[in-house]
């Protein structure tokens, strides 16, 4: 790890590519297909019509038939922190005006090796190390109805030993169709297609649910729904049927860069694009050990105004120093308590162990943490938040589960 002096006028270099793509509704066939969905009777927000009842079902459930949405239908994303409550997809399917629903699963999986289409080694981490990747599990029957028709074919024709890569992931992986990815559970998949990041919800790789589940990719992260009628009516029905106290985020295309869970921050693949990819060796609890070579090449320490000596990713240090110098110049440095700084580079999982903290890349920091604990309303001064956001950071103060002391990289600094 190197020590360097950071110019406070510097800004982060690089532009996040692909992050402004939106899930497109155009190009969908208007003819539709028919899908049968089981809806628990006790939680149904609307009684099904007699024609949708299937007498072969048990008395605990009913069946409703929905058709894939015509072109005029609208799309919404629905997600809740830490995963969806059980049965949400079936319950939402019965809401008046909802015409199609698909559920997306997502978790970490671990790559042990990759090969080119010609069989030569591309990535092969050192013994004991693996590369963490975000894998998406999708339903090959219902998910393609939410994609442009020309791209949907890639998601309906996969063989059991094939997967799809997002474009940024393929670039990082240095793979094209025909390449092979091996995971640490012994599974091997051939890359069948490379698609725009938006088509895989910003994930690094996509597999049908039948293949994703056995790999541990089984957390139901978000729903995509197609509906007709008034959005406020559909939203009200969704919110009204959720367990008391459960936070939910509902978005439409254009309201978030990519329709996915955790949409206030960059997907992991775009963090990798900006800050690099590492291999790690898993430890106990929430900690792990990153490859020393990656740490040597990417993590640096520097004296930063207000905070003093900090250790972060070298690409983050200019923006952090710039933000702190900005506060000093405007006589606002008192908004930051140096004793409340809890560091930047800290390799670990997030609390539930299902994802990787951005601290692991040295791309996040915690400020005034004692007065801004996770889960409580923010006590940060809005002028501090505004300054950090201008310098390219996003604040956790308005997350579904607030983390007001947390700031992480989102975009190049605006200065």
N, C-alpha and C positions, 0 to 999 in steps of 0.2 A: 504494500500500500504506500502510495507516494504522498508527500506533503507539498502543497503548492500555494502560491499567492493568487487570489482571484481578483480580476478587475471588476469593480462594482458597476461599471457601465455595460458589462457583457450581458447578453441575453441567450437563451437556449437556442441552439441551432436546430434546423430540421423542421419539417412540416409533417404532421400526422396525415398520412394518405389513406383514403378510403373511409374516413370516419364520418363524412357528411353524406354518405349514401343513405337513401331511405328505402324501406321495403315497398316496392312498387305494387300498385293494384292493377295497373293497366296490363293488357296482354293476357288476362285470364279468360279462359273459355266461358261463355255464358250458358253452356248447355248443362253443366253441373253433373255431379255423381251422387249416389245415395249412400249414406253411412248410417249404421244403427248404433245408437248410444244408449247405454244403461243409465237411468236416472233414479237415484234413491228417492222413494216416494216421500220420506219424512222431511227431506230438505228441498223438495222441488218448489220453486217460487211461483209456479203456475201449474194448474192441473192440466195434464195432457188431454187432448181431445180423444174421444173413444176410438177413433180410427187408428190412433197410434199405439193403443194398448196391445200387448202381446200376451195372450192367455197362458203361454208356456212359461212365462216368467214367474218367479216366486212372488208372494204377496208383499215382499219387502221392496220390490222395485217395479218400475214400469219402463217401457221402451218408447223412445221418440225417434222419429226418422227426420233427418235434416238433409238438405241438399247443399252441395258446395255452392258458394256464393256467386251470383252473377256479377258482371263487371261493375254495376252501379253500387254494389254493397261497399260498406266502409269497414276499415280495419281498426282494431284496438289491441294494445298490449296490456296484459294484466300480470303484475308480479307482486309478491310479498317477501319480506326479508327471510332468509334462511330456507326458502322453499315454500311451496304452496300447501295449504291445508288439504288433507285427504278428501278426495271426492269433488274437488272444486270444478274440474273440467266437466264432469257429468251434470253437476248442478247448474253451471252457467249455460250449458247447452239447452236447458229448458226455459230460459228467460225469453219472454216474448220479444221477437225481433232478431234474436240471435240465430243465424243461419248455418254457421260452421264454427267449430272449435278445434284447435290442435294444441297439444301440450308438448313442451320442450324440456328435456332433462339435460343437466350439465354438471360435470364434476371434473376433478383432476384425474388424468391418467399419466403413466410414466413410460417414456420412450427409452428403450435400452439400446437400440441401434436403428439406423436407416441405410437403405441401399438405393442406388440409382436404378433407372430402368434397365441398365445393362448389367446389373449385379455387382457393381463396385461399391465399396463402403463409402458412405457420405459422413454420417455422424456415428461415432462409437465412443461413448463416455468411458472414462477410466473405470476399472473394477470397483463395484460398490456404489457407483454414481448413476443417476438416471436424469432424464430431462423432463420436467413437469410441463404438461400441455393441457389446455382446456378442451375437453371433448364434449360435443353436443350429441344427444340422442334424440332422434326424431321419428315420428310415425310415418312410414312411407305411403300410407293411405291418405291421411288427412293433411299432412304438412305441405305436400306439393300444391294443394289448392290455394295456398297463400303466396305462391311464387309466380313470376311471369311465366307464361306457358312455355316459352322456348327453353327456359332453364329447368323447369319442373322435371323433365325427362331424366336428368342426372340423378334425381332423388328417388325415382321409381324403378330404376333398372339395376340397382346395385346387387352384386352377388354377395353371399355371406362373408366372403373374405376380402371385401373391398370397402374403401372409405372415400370420403370427399374432403379435400383441403380447401380452406379459404385462401384467397390470393396472397395475403400477407404472410400467412403461415407457410405456404409453398415457397415463397421467396426466402424466408428464414430457414426453412428446411432444405432449400436448394434441391427441390424435387419437382418433377413433372409427372403427368399420368404414366403409370407403369412402374414408378418408384415403389419401394416397399418400406413399411414402418413396422418395427417389432416393439412390443411392449413388454414390460417386466413380468407380466402374468403368463408369458409364453405365446400370446396371440400375435399373429402377423397379418397385416392387411396391405393390399396393393392399392395404390392411389388410382381411383377410377376417373376422377375429374378434379379440376381446380376451378373454383367459382368465386365471384365477388364476395368479399367479407360479409356484406349485408345479407346474403342469401343463407348464411349459416349463423346469423345472429351474432357476428363478431367472434365466434368460437374459432379454434385453431383447426379442428377436425370434426367431421360429422359422420355418425354411424346410425343405422336403424336401431330402434329400441331393443330389438332382439339380440343384437351384438353388443350394444352399449351396456346393458344391464349387467351381464356377467363380468364385465370389467370394473364394476363399481360405479359406473356412471348412471346413477339412479335417483338423484335428487330432482324432483319436479320443480323447475325454476320459474317458468312463466307460461302463460296462455297467450295464444293469438286467436282473436275472434273476429268473425265477419258478421255484420249486422246491417239491418235496414231500419229506418225510422230515426227517432231522436236520440242522439248520443246521451243526453242527460238522463233519459229514461233507463237506458241500459246501464249506465254507470250507477245510478241510484239503486237499481235492483242488485247489482254486484256488491256494492258497499253494504247494503242493508242485510245481505245474507251471510256476511263474513262473521267469524267469532268476534265478540266484543273485545276491543283493544288491539286487534290485529291491524297493523298499518298496511296500506295497499297503494300501489302506484299504477295509474291507468294512463296510457299515452296513446296518441295517434301518430301516424307517420308525419314527420316534419317537426314534431315536438321534442324529439330526441334523435341524436345522430344515427343510432342503430337500435332497432326494436329488440330489446333484450333485458334481462334482469340487471340490477345494479347500474342503471343507465346514467347515473350522475358522474361516473368515473369512466376512464378508458377501459375497454376490454384488455385482458392480459396480453393478447397478441400485439396490440398497439403499444403497450408498455415495452414489450420486447423489441418492437421495431425502433423505438426511441432510445432504449437503454441497453439493449442486448439480451441475449438468452444465456442462461447458465444451466449447468448440471449440478445436482446436489446429492448429498448422502443424507438420508433421513436419520434423525436422532430420536430422542425420547420426547414425549409431549408435543409441544408446538414448535420445537426448534429443529433446525437442520444445518448442515454444513455445506456451504457453496464451494464449488471448485476453486482452489487457491489461485489458479491462473486467471480465472474470471475476475476475482477480487483484485488481484494485482493490476489488471488492465483497466478496471473501471471505477474503483472506489478510491477516493482521495480525501485528504484532510486539508482544511484551510481556515484561516482566521476570517470571520465574518463579522461585520458591524453588529453590535448589540448582543449577539449570541456568543461571540468568542470562537473557540476552536470547534469546528463541526466536521463530521465525517459523512459524506454523501457520495452519490454518483457524480463523477466529474462533469457530466452534462447538466446537472441540476445546480451546481454551486454558483455559476454566474447569476442565475435568476434569483436564487436565495440571497446572495450578497447584494444584488440590486434592490430587492424588496426591503431589506434591512437598512441600506443606505438611504433609500427613499424616505423611510420613516424618520431617520436622523435628520435629513435635510428639512423635513416639515415639522420638526420638533415634536414628533409623535412616537419617539422611541420608548417613551414611558409605557406605551401600550403593551410592550413585551417584557415579561419578567424573565430575565436570563435563568433564574433558578427554576422556572417552570418549563424550561426546554428539556424534552425527554429524548432527544436524539433523532437521528435520521436513518442511518444504515443499521438494520437489525433483522437478520434473516430469520423468518418465522412464518408459520401459517397464521391465518386469521383465527378468531376465537373458536370457531366450530371445527377447525382442521380441514375444511372442505375447499379452501382456496388459499392463495399465497398473498401475504401482506405486501403492499407496495414498498414498505420499508426494506424488503429483501433486495430490492434493486437500488436502495438508497435514493428513492424517488418520492419519499414522503417524510414529513417531520411533524412532531407534536409540540405545540406552543401553549403556554399558560395552562398546562394540563391539570394542575391542582384545582383550579376554579372552573374547569370545563370538562368534567368527567364524561365518559361515554354514557349515552342513554338519557342525559338531562338536557334541558334547554340551554342554549348558548348564553354564556356571559361575556363573550368576546365583544370588544368595541367594534361597531360596524366599520370604522375607519381602518382598522387592522385587516378585516376581512376584505374590504375593497382594495386595499393595497396589494395584498397577496394575490387576489384574483387578477389584477392588472399585470402582475408579474408571472402569470401562467399557472397559478395554483387554484385548485378547487378546495372549498372548505366543507367539512362534514357537518356543519351546523344545521343544514336543512335536509339531511339524509332521513330516510324513513326511520332508521334507528340513529338518532343524532350522535355525532362524535365531534363536537365543536372545537376540540383542541387539535384535531387532525387536519393537516393540509397535505395535498399531494399533487403531483404534476398532472395537468390537463391539456395545456396548449402552449405554444411558444409565447414568450413574454410580449406584452404590448407596450411595456415601458412606461 
